[in-house]
Amino acid sequence: MNKVRLIIYQILAYTFFMGFIAYLSSSPEWVHTLPDEATIKVSIRHSGKIVGECRDLTVTEIKNLSPNMKVPQECPRERSPVLLSIEMDDKLLYESNARPSGLQKDGVSTFYARFDIPSGNHFIKAVLRDDANNPKRAYRLEKHLEIIPRQVLVIDFKDGFIIK
């Protein structure tokens, strides 16, 4: 008799637990954005320009190197930090300076940001600077966009800005 009672309690416990999980799978309702808003996501991984220039090694310096290290030039590994700024309708939306990753500061700089904006016509302006030695050198994007409600725009960078 005790075994039957334990099985009934176990069935009741499992039923309660499954009902609770079923409730949580549909309630409370999750709203990603408001009905009249859209989302802009910035997801960029970009390597800055190498800081410094390569120098030619002398014959004596090359002879002193081990056989697997004999190269005619010595180049620095460190990269410039990358500066990204994004404006929408002439108002600054995002600005960040990302340092290169890695122990030698020779990796990529990474940006990720998410913004909820009102839908409608907008003017987006983005500037990416990746050369500390030449601050005038920059990649630019200027574009008028018609953004519909609940649209998700992704700003990416591959040899120039990409809006998906």
Residue, then its C-alpha position, 0 to 999 in steps of 0.5 A: m500500500n505504501k508503494v502505491r501511495l509513493i507512486i501516486y505522490q510521484i505522479l502528482a509531483y511530476t504533473f505539477f512540475m510539467g504544468f509549471i514548465a508548460y506555463l513558463s514556456s508561454s507566460p509571461e509574454w516577452v517583448h523584445t522591442l516596443p511596437d513602434e521601435a526598431t533595433i540597431k545592432v553593432s557587431i564589428r571585429h576589425s584589426g587596426k593598422i600595424v604601429g611602426e614600420c618594418r626594418d631590414l636586418t643586416v647580414t650580421e643580424i641574420k647570421n646571429l638568428s637561429p635557422n628557423m628565424k632567418v627573415p630579411q625584415e623585422c616587423p612590429r606586431e602591435r596594432s593601433p586601437v580602433l575608434l568607432s563612432i555612430e551618429m543618428d540624425d546628427k546626435l551621437l549614438y555610440e562612440s568607443n575606442a577598442r584596444p587590440s586583443g592579445l598579449q602582444k596587442d596584435g589581435v582584433s578590436t571588437f565592438y558590440a552594442r544594441f540600441d532601440i530607436p524609434s522607427g521612421n526615416h533616419f540619417i545614419k553616419a558611422v566613422l571607423r578610424d584604425d590608424a593611430n599614425n594617420p588620424k585623418r584616415a577613416y572609413r565612413l558611411e552616410k546613409h538615409l534609412e527608412i526603418i520600419p517598426r520592429q526591424v533589426l538592422v545590423i551594422d558590420f564592417k568588412d573592408g567597409f561598412i555593411i548594413k544588413 
